[in-house]
Amino acid sequence: MVNAAKHPNITLYTYSEVVEFSGNTGNFNVKIRKNARYVDEKKCTGCGLCTTKCPIKVPREFDRGIGERGAIYIPFPQAVPKIALIDKEACIDCKNCQRACLAEAIDFEQEPEYIDVKVGAVIVATGYDEYPIMKYNDYNYGILPDVITQIELERMLSPIGPTGGHVYRVSDGKVPKKIAMIQCVGSRSVNGNPYCSVVCCSVALKNAQLLKQEYPDIEITLFYIDIRTPDKGNEEYYRKVRDYDINIIRGKVGEITQDPETNKLNVRAYSSLTDNIINLDADLVVLSTGIIPSKGTEEAIETLGLSKGPSGFLSENHVCLSPQETKNVGIYICGCAAGPKNIPYSVSTALAASSKAAIILSSDTYSQELIIAEVNDDLCMGCHRCEKLCEYEAIRVNEQDIAVVDDLKCKGCGVCVTSCPARAIDLKYYREKQLTEEVKGIGAFCVETADIKKEAVKE
C-alpha cells in the first residue's frame, strides 16, 4: 500500500466515491466526490496526537466494535495515507484536537471536493461485507456477549488489536478454557445465502491453530457441514490442524443458551456421523459468518451501469472464458466483487483484470466487432421493446421515438432483432435478406446435387 501511494503514476483518492460515470471504451468520464475529512491532507503528519486528546469514545469499526476510537481517529495503524479524519456525528466541537495539532491541520470548515477525471479503463474491486448476523440474531449473536464472529476473534488475536493479541471473554474479561466454532453461518442455507463463502473453513482452521499455539490447554470444538479446503496445500494444512487435538464434529448446531448461574454457553448440536445429540458447555462461541456483496457493489451497479447475479455479486460475461470482463467493454471486475474468494484467487483475478485493462490502454485505437445491430428508421415505431430486452444496454429510443444503437456496447447477440414487431432491426452481415438468399442458395444447391445424382444413377 505504501508503494502504491508513492508511485508517480498512481493517484489515490481515499475517503472518496464515484458519483457520476459516462463515456465509452477508452474515454470514460468519472466524477469523484472527495468527502470532507475536516483534516488538511497536505498538513497532517499522521502523528496521532489529536486522537489522544478527544474525549469521545465510540466503537471502532476496524475492530468490529471490540475496541474504541475517538471522534477524530486514524482508521487503522497501516492506513494509507496515514491521515486522521473527524466523525462529525460523534464530534462535540470541543476543539481539543485543533488546539493539540502542532501542524495546524484541523479544518472544521472543510467542504466535499468534486474532481473530474478521464480514464481509458475501469477496474471494479469493491470487496465484500460480512453476513449481517446482527440483523438475523443467529445463535443469539448480539444478545449473548460471548458469542462472537471469526473476524472479531481475529482482531483479538492481532498483536495490534484491541486486546494486544490475547483472547478474553467479552462478558467478564477472563481467558476462555473451552471454545466452540460454528461453520456456515449465513452460508449454504435456505434462510441465508445458498452459496458457499469459500474462505470460512480455512479461516476457522487458522484461528484454531493460533489459539492452540497461544493457549495449549484450551479445548476447541469445531462444528461443520463439510470442511472445504480445495486450494493448494490447504488439505494438508487441515490434516495438520487436526493433530492439535481439536474436536471436529460434523453436524449442525441447533441453539445456544446461557446458564444464568455460571454464565457458560450451552451449545446443542446434532452429530450426523454418530447420530447423537451433543450438549457442550463453552466459554466462548465463534461464528464463521458468510460473505455477501459489499455496499459498494450496489453503488457500482447503479453508477457504472453494471449487472448482478442472483447472489448480488457483479456479473461477468462468462464465468470460464471472460471472468473479468463485464457487459461494458473497458470495465473489469476482480476479487470479491464477482463472488467470494480467498487472497490468492483475489490476487490472480486482479492481475487478470489489470492485464485486460492494459490491452486497451496500450493501443491508440480500439477494434470493435462489426457484427452489430442496425435500425431502419423508416420502420421503427419506438415501442421500446428492444431497449427493455437488451442485456448490454446498447440500444435506446431517442426523443424522436427511433431506436439508436451504441456501436461500442452492442455485442451482436440478435435479441433485439428477434423481438422487434416491426422488423426494423437487422444484424450487419446477418441481415434477414442475406440469410434468406443463403437458404435459397443452399436449397438450390441441394436440388441441383440431387438431380446430378439421379442422372448418374440412370446412366
MOMO-V544106 format. One record per residue. RES is the residue in one letter. PHI is phi in radians with two decimals (NA if undefined). PSI is psi in degrees with one decimal (999 if undefined). BURIAL is + if it has 9 or more other C-alpha atoms within 8 Angstrom, else -. Layout:
BEGIN
RES|PHI|PSI|BURIAL ; RES|PHI|PSI|BURIAL
END
This chain:
BEGIN
M|NA|-38.5|- ; V|-1.14|-41.8|- ; N|-1.09|-39.1|- ; A|-1.12|-39.0|- ; A|-1.19|-29.2|+ ; K|-1.61|-10.5|- ; H|-1.18|132.6|- ; P|-1.16|-22.4|- ; N|-1.75|9.9|- ; I|-2.07|126.8|- ; T|-1.98|120.7|- ; L|-1.68|127.2|- ; Y|-1.95|90.0|- ; T|-1.58|159.1|- ; Y|0.96|40.5|- ; S|-2.35|167.2|+ ; E|-2.63|151.1|- ; V|-1.43|124.8|+ ; V|-1.91|-25.8|+ ; E|-2.45|147.1|+ ; F|-2.61|131.2|+ ; S|-2.71|179.6|- ; G|1.79|-173.8|- ; N|-2.20|175.6|- ; T|-0.89|127.2|+ ; G|1.46|-8.7|+ ; N|-2.60|66.4|+ ; F|-1.62|143.0|+ ; N|-1.88|121.1|+ ; V|-2.10|127.7|+ ; K|-1.87|122.0|+ ; I|-1.96|133.3|+ ; R|-1.76|114.4|+ ; K|-1.60|105.6|+ ; N|-1.17|154.2|+ ; A|-1.30|122.4|+ ; R|-1.51|-20.2|+ ; Y|1.12|21.7|+ ; V|-2.38|129.5|+ ; D|-1.30|115.2|+ ; E|-1.09|-32.3|- ; K|-1.29|-23.7|- ; K|-1.72|-32.6|- ; C|-1.12|133.6|+ ; T|-1.82|-3.0|- ; G|1.25|24.3|- ; C|-1.22|-27.0|- ; G|1.46|4.0|+ ; L|-1.10|-38.3|+ ; C|-1.09|-33.7|+ ; T|-1.20|-25.2|+ ; T|-1.40|-15.8|- ; K|-1.68|-7.6|+ ; C|-1.33|127.3|+ ; P|-1.40|-11.1|- ; I|-1.48|139.0|+ ; K|-2.25|120.3|+ ; V|-2.29|159.7|+ ; P|-1.04|136.5|+ ; R|-1.46|124.6|+ ; E|-1.10|-39.9|- ; F|-1.12|-30.9|- ; D|-1.66|14.8|+ ; R|0.96|36.3|+ ; G|1.48|-5.5|+ ; I|-1.33|-42.0|+ ; G|-1.60|176.7|+ ; E|-2.19|156.9|+ ; R|-2.45|167.1|+ ; G|-1.60|-177.0|+ ; A|-1.22|-27.9|+ ; I|-1.92|131.2|+ ; Y|-2.78|163.0|+ ; I|-1.81|124.9|+ ; P|-0.86|-45.1|- ; F|-2.78|161.6|- ; P|-1.00|-34.0|- ; Q|-1.70|20.0|- ; A|-1.04|138.4|+ ; V|-2.19|119.0|- ; P|-1.33|155.0|- ; K|-1.47|79.8|+ ; I|-2.27|138.1|+ ; A|-1.30|161.1|+ ; L|-2.53|158.3|+ ; I|-1.93|128.8|+ ; D|-1.49|101.4|- ; K|-1.10|-29.1|- ; E|-1.22|-29.2|- ; A|-1.65|-20.9|- ; C|-1.19|139.8|+ ; I|-1.92|12.4|- ; D|0.99|39.5|- ; C|-1.36|-17.9|- ; K|1.17|13.9|- ; N|-1.06|-40.8|+ ; C|-1.13|-38.5|+ ; Q|-1.16|-39.4|+ ; R|-1.24|-30.3|- ; A|-1.45|-22.4|+ ; C|-1.27|112.6|+ ; L|-1.26|-25.3|- ; A|-1.51|-3.7|- ; E|0.95|46.2|- ; A|-1.64|-10.5|+ ; I|-1.36|128.1|+ ; D|-2.39|96.8|- ; F|-1.30|-9.1|- ; E|-1.69|4.6|- ; Q|-1.10|140.3|+ ; E|-2.07|156.5|- ; P|-1.03|145.4|- ; E|-2.03|136.7|- ; Y|-1.87|130.7|- ; I|-2.19|130.9|- ; D|-1.76|129.1|- ; V|-2.29|139.9|- ; K|-1.83|129.6|- ; V|-2.34|157.8|+ ; G|-1.64|-26.3|+ ; A|-2.61|160.4|+ ; V|-2.30|135.8|+ ; I|-2.05|122.3|+ ; V|-1.72|117.9|+ ; A|-2.34|74.9|+ ; T|-1.52|0.1|+ ; G|1.20|-148.8|+ ; Y|-2.56|167.3|+ ; D|-2.08|161.5|+ ; E|-1.43|143.2|- ; Y|-0.86|129.0|+ ; P|-1.26|72.5|- ; I|-1.15|-29.9|+ ; M|-1.11|-32.9|- ; K|-1.16|-37.4|- ; Y|-1.76|-8.4|- ; N|0.94|38.7|+ ; D|-1.07|133.1|- ; Y|0.95|34.7|- ; N|1.05|26.7|+ ; Y|-1.15|133.8|+ ; G|1.59|-15.9|- ; I|-1.83|-48.4|- ; L|-1.65|116.5|- ; P|-1.11|-23.6|+ ; D|-1.60|12.2|+ ; V|-1.78|110.9|+ ; I|-2.18|178.0|+ ; T|-1.88|167.9|+ ; Q|-1.09|-35.6|+ ; I|-1.16|-40.0|- ; E|-1.14|-38.9|+ ; L|-1.11|-39.6|+ ; E|-1.11|-37.3|+ ; R|-1.16|-35.0|+ ; M|-1.17|-40.5|+ ; L|-1.29|-16.8|+ ; S|-1.25|133.4|+ ; P|-1.05|-26.3|+ ; I|-1.81|18.1|- ; G|-1.43|-177.5|+ ; P|-1.17|-20.4|+ ; T|-1.95|10.3|+ ; G|1.18|25.8|+ ; G|1.62|4.1|+ ; H|-1.91|147.8|- ; V|-1.81|128.8|+ ; Y|-2.29|157.0|+ ; R|-1.22|135.5|+ ; V|-1.17|-33.1|- ; S|-1.26|-40.7|- ; D|-2.29|-1.2|- ; G|1.35|9.1|- ; K|-1.50|154.2|- ; V|-1.29|124.9|- ; P|-1.23|143.7|+ ; K|-1.78|-25.9|+ ; K|-2.28|128.7|+ ; I|-2.21|134.2|+ ; A|-1.96|134.7|+ ; M|-2.00|135.6|+ ; I|-2.10|124.4|+ ; Q|-1.58|163.8|+ ; C|1.03|41.1|+ ; V|-1.45|108.7|+ ; G|1.57|0.4|+ ; S|-2.11|153.8|+ ; R|0.91|46.9|+ ; S|-2.49|141.9|+ ; V|-1.24|-23.3|- ; N|-1.54|-18.4|- ; G|-2.01|-116.9|- ; N|-1.90|133.2|+ ; P|-1.27|-17.8|- ; Y|-1.58|161.2|- ; C|-1.44|139.7|+ ; S|-1.57|7.4|+ ; V|1.26|-52.8|+ ; V|-1.65|-11.6|+ ; C|-1.06|-42.1|+ ; C|-1.11|-46.4|+ ; S|-1.13|-39.4|+ ; V|-1.12|-43.7|+ ; A|-1.11|-42.0|+ ; L|-1.13|-40.7|+ ; K|-1.11|-45.5|- ; N|-1.18|-34.8|+ ; A|-1.10|-40.8|+ ; Q|-1.13|-43.7|+ ; L|-1.08|-39.7|+ ; L|-1.11|-43.2|+ ; K|-1.13|-36.2|+ ; Q|-1.22|-35.6|- ; E|-1.40|-39.5|- ; Y|-2.26|86.6|- ; P|-1.03|-28.0|- ; D|-1.56|-1.4|- ; I|-1.25|144.6|+ ; E|-1.77|124.2|- ; I|-2.12|129.5|+ ; T|-2.12|127.8|+ ; L|-2.01|120.8|+ ; F|-1.73|128.9|+ ; Y|-2.43|161.5|+ ; I|-1.61|-57.3|+ ; D|-2.52|133.9|- ; I|-1.40|118.1|- ; R|-2.01|105.2|- ; T|-2.31|68.7|+ ; P|-1.40|-18.7|- ; D|-1.27|167.5|- ; K|-1.00|122.5|- ; G|1.46|-9.9|- ; N|-1.28|-33.7|+ ; E|-1.15|-40.2|+ ; E|-1.14|-37.2|- ; Y|-1.13|-41.3|- ; Y|-1.03|-45.0|+ ; R|-1.17|-34.3|- ; K|-1.16|-42.2|- ; V|-1.14|-35.6|+ ; R|-1.05|-26.9|+ ; D|-1.27|-7.7|- ; Y|-1.43|13.9|- ; D|1.09|48.4|- ; I|-1.77|130.8|+ ; N|-1.37|119.6|- ; I|-2.04|113.4|+ ; I|-2.02|126.2|+ ; R|-1.48|107.5|+ ; G|3.03|164.2|+ ; K|-1.80|134.5|+ ; V|-1.42|130.1|+ ; G|-1.50|-48.1|- ; E|-2.72|161.2|- ; I|-2.25|125.3|+ ; T|-2.18|167.4|- ; Q|-2.11|132.9|+ ; D|-1.31|119.3|+ ; P|-1.16|-21.6|- ; E|-1.50|-46.5|- ; T|-1.71|-12.4|- ; N|1.12|10.4|- ; K|-1.33|154.2|+ ; L|-1.66|131.3|+ ; N|-1.76|119.2|+ ; V|-1.80|119.0|+ ; R|-1.88|122.4|+ ; A|-2.49|164.0|+ ; Y|-1.97|126.7|+ ; S|-1.61|113.5|+ ; S|-1.30|-19.1|- ; L|-1.46|-34.1|- ; T|-1.81|-7.7|- ; D|1.03|41.0|- ; N|-2.18|153.5|- ; I|-1.57|130.1|- ; I|-1.96|131.1|+ ; N|-2.01|116.6|- ; L|-2.16|130.0|- ; D|-1.57|130.9|+ ; A|-2.36|149.0|+ ; D|-1.50|-27.7|+ ; L|-2.54|136.1|+ ; V|-2.04|128.9|+ ; V|-2.01|123.9|+ ; L|-1.76|128.4|+ ; S|-1.55|93.6|+ ; T|-1.42|153.5|+ ; G|-1.42|176.9|+ ; I|-1.85|132.3|+ ; I|-2.21|163.6|+ ; P|-1.05|143.4|+ ; S|-1.29|162.5|+ ; K|-1.03|-33.3|- ; G|-1.12|-24.7|- ; T|-1.13|-46.0|+ ; E|-1.12|-38.6|+ ; E|-1.16|-38.2|- ; A|-1.14|-37.7|+ ; I|-1.07|-44.7|+ ; E|-1.27|-41.4|- ; T|-1.38|-44.0|+ ; L|-1.60|-7.5|- ; G|1.28|37.0|- ; L|-1.62|178.3|+ ; S|-2.15|163.1|- ; K|-2.28|158.9|+ ; G|-1.58|-176.0|- ; P|-1.04|-29.5|- ; S|-1.50|-4.6|- ; G|1.68|-9.1|- ; F|-1.36|159.7|+ ; L|-1.11|143.5|+ ; S|-1.61|137.5|+ ; E|-1.69|165.3|+ ; N|-1.09|-47.4|+ ; H|-2.64|127.1|- ; V|-1.10|-25.4|- ; C|-1.80|-45.9|- ; L|-1.56|-31.1|- ; S|-2.41|63.7|+ ; P|-1.25|-17.2|+ ; Q|-1.85|-9.7|+ ; E|-1.59|144.1|+ ; T|-1.88|-178.0|+ ; K|-1.21|-17.8|+ ; N|-1.76|113.6|+ ; V|-1.07|129.7|+ ; G|1.80|-9.1|+ ; I|-2.00|123.0|+ ; Y|-2.18|156.2|+ ; I|-2.17|152.0|+ ; C|-2.68|169.4|+ ; G|1.13|-150.1|+ ; C|-1.33|1.7|+ ; A|-1.09|-30.3|+ ; A|-1.72|-7.0|+ ; G|2.65|167.4|+ ; P|-1.05|133.5|+ ; K|-2.57|154.7|+ ; N|-1.55|-177.7|- ; I|-1.14|-49.0|- ; P|-1.02|-41.0|- ; Y|-1.18|-38.9|+ ; S|-1.10|-41.4|+ ; V|-1.11|-43.8|+ ; S|-1.15|-38.8|- ; T|-1.21|-32.5|+ ; A|-1.16|-41.4|+ ; L|-1.12|-40.5|- ; A|-1.13|-43.0|+ ; A|-1.13|-41.0|+ ; S|-1.17|-33.2|+ ; S|-1.16|-41.2|- ; K|-1.09|-43.1|+ ; A|-1.14|-37.2|+ ; A|-1.13|-31.1|- ; I|-1.07|-42.4|- ; I|-1.24|-43.5|+ ; L|-1.27|-21.9|+ ; S|-1.48|-1.5|- ; S|-2.10|147.0|- ; D|-1.35|-22.0|- ; T|-2.24|154.9|- ; Y|-2.00|127.3|- ; S|-1.60|128.3|- ; Q|-2.02|138.9|- ; E|-1.10|132.7|- ; L|-1.46|-8.5|- ; I|-1.41|86.9|+ ; I|-2.34|167.6|+ ; A|-1.30|152.2|+ ; E|-2.44|132.3|+ ; V|-1.83|133.4|+ ; N|-1.55|106.6|+ ; D|-1.04|-31.1|- ; D|-1.23|-27.2|- ; L|-1.68|-25.1|- ; C|-1.14|133.3|+ ; M|-2.01|11.6|- ; G|1.11|42.4|- ; C|-1.43|-11.7|- ; H|1.26|4.9|+ ; R|-1.14|-44.2|+ ; C|-1.09|-38.8|+ ; E|-1.10|-41.0|+ ; K|-1.23|-31.5|- ; L|-1.59|-16.5|- ; C|-1.23|115.4|+ ; E|-1.22|-25.8|- ; Y|-1.68|2.8|+ ; E|0.93|40.1|- ; A|-1.66|-3.8|+ ; I|-2.34|132.1|+ ; R|-2.36|145.6|+ ; V|-1.59|122.1|+ ; N|-1.46|-172.7|- ; E|-1.16|-21.9|- ; Q|-1.55|12.2|- ; D|1.04|39.4|+ ; I|-2.15|131.1|+ ; A|-1.24|134.2|+ ; V|-2.15|133.1|+ ; V|-1.73|132.6|+ ; D|-1.51|108.7|- ; D|-1.05|-32.9|- ; L|-1.34|-29.7|+ ; K|-1.51|-27.6|+ ; C|-1.15|133.9|+ ; K|-1.89|2.7|- ; G|1.19|31.9|- ; C|-1.29|-27.1|- ; G|1.56|4.6|- ; V|-1.09|-41.7|+ ; C|-1.14|-33.5|+ ; V|-1.11|-46.7|+ ; T|-1.31|-20.9|- ; S|-1.59|-14.4|- ; C|-1.28|117.6|+ ; P|-1.26|-22.2|- ; A|-1.64|-2.0|- ; R|0.96|42.0|+ ; A|-1.60|-7.1|+ ; I|-2.00|134.4|+ ; D|-2.22|161.5|+ ; L|-1.83|122.1|+ ; K|-0.97|136.1|+ ; Y|1.25|-6.2|- ; Y|-2.34|37.1|+ ; R|-1.11|154.5|+ ; E|-1.03|-38.9|- ; K|-1.12|-39.9|- ; Q|-1.14|-44.4|+ ; L|-1.14|-39.3|+ ; T|-1.08|-46.6|- ; E|-1.13|-34.6|- ; E|-1.15|-43.3|- ; V|-1.11|-41.9|- ; K|-1.08|-42.4|- ; G|-1.10|-42.4|- ; I|-1.11|-40.6|- ; G|-1.11|-44.2|- ; A|-1.11|-39.5|- ; F|-1.10|-41.0|- ; C|-1.14|-41.0|- ; V|-1.14|-44.2|- ; E|-1.09|-42.3|- ; T|-1.11|-39.8|- ; A|-1.15|-39.2|- ; D|-1.14|-39.5|- ; I|-1.11|-40.5|- ; K|-1.11|-40.0|- ; K|-1.11|-43.8|- ; E|-1.11|-37.7|- ; A|-1.14|-38.3|- ; V|-1.15|-41.7|- ; K|-1.09|-44.2|- ; E|-1.10|999|-
END
